[in-house]
Amino acid sequence: MSEIQELCKKFIAAKAEETRANALRVSIEAEIIKIVGNRTEGAQTSEHDGFKITTTGKLTRKMDWDKWAQVKAQIPTLLHPIKVKEELDEKGVKYLADNEPKIYALLPIEIKPAKTAVEVKQLEVAE
């Protein structure tokens, strides 16, 4: 067996173990919640048999932006429950780097390498 075959097999086995461990942890969390309870939203802390347990309930809120556009004029601007988030437009930055180098040079951007992703799949081998 080649070194890369051995590493790929170990990688696949580790990912499978990670998936099993995650499923086990999630099922244990559900059992703990059954015993100690939880709030719909917010943290709840309790102590049981030498353990401090905190459960945190969360709600997901999603705005219907089409309907918001229809009603927002009825709500005072200072009471609009929305934020405008500035974020970097990766495609725009790459365009400037490739096509407008003088403008790109003005951007106060920090660039550093991110973690390289690795995906390994077992290929079907005809025997």
N, C-alpha and C positions, 0 to 999 in steps of 0.2 A: 504494500500500500504506500502510495507516495505521501510526502509531507502535507501537500495541499488536500488530498483526500482525507487524511487523518484529521486535519484541522476542520474541514467542512463537516465531517461526521460529528466531531466534538461540538461544533457550533450548533448544529441542528439538535443534538441531544440537550445542550444547555438551554436553547430556546424552548424546547418542549418541557423541560423541567421548570423553567421560569413560568410558563403558561399554567402548568399544574399547581405550582406554588401560589400563583396569583389567585386561581380559582379557589384553592383551599383557604387562603386568607380572607377572601370575600365571603365565603360561607361562614367562617368563624365570626367575622364582623356581624353578620346577620344574626347569629345566635347570641352574641353579646348584646346587641340592640334589643332583642326579645326580652332579655333579662333586666337590663338597666334602663331601657326606654330611650326616647329621644324627643327633642323639640322639633316642631315643623321647621322653624328657622332659629338659628342661634345655638350656642354651646350649652351643654349640660354636663356637669362634672359630679361624679359620685365616687365613693370609696367602697370597695368590696374585698374582704379577705386579703388585705395587704396590697391591693392594687388601686391606683387612682385611674379612673376611666372617664374619658371625655368623649361625648358624642356631639357632633355638630351637624344640625339639620340645615339644609340649604334649599332655596327655591330658585328656579331658573325663570327669568323674566325676559320676554322677547317682544319687541315693539313691532306692530304691523305698520311699516313705514308708509304705505299707501294711505291707510286710514289716518295716520298721524298727520299727513299733509293736509287732509281735509278738516281736521279739528284744531290744529295748532294755533290758528288765528284767534280762536275762542279762549285761549289760555294766555295770561300775561307772560311776556317773554322771560321775565325773571323767575317764573315758576315752571318753565319748560324742564321736564325731567330728562334732559339729554345732555351729552357731552360731545364735544368735537375733539377727536383725537388726532393729533398730528403723528404721522408715521412715514417712514422712508418708503418711497416708491422705487423698488428694486429695478424694475424695467426702465423707469425714467433715469435712474442713476447710470445704468448700463448704456442707455442711449446717449446721455451726455458724455460719458467716457469715450464712446466710440465715434461720436459725431460732432461734439462741441467741447474739445479738450480745454479751451480757455475758460469756459464757464464751469466745466467739471473741476478745474483746478481751484476754483473759488470755494467749493463746497467743504465745510469743516466735517469731513467724514472720517471715522476711524474704521479701518478694515483689518480684520484678523481672521485667520482660518477657524472654521467651526469643526465640530466633530464629524469625521467621515462616517457615513452610514455604510453598513455592510448587510447584504441580503444574500442568503445561500439557499438554493432549492436543489433537491435531489432530482436529477434528470432520469427519465425513464430509460432504462437500458435493456435492449432486446437481448435475450439470452438464447 
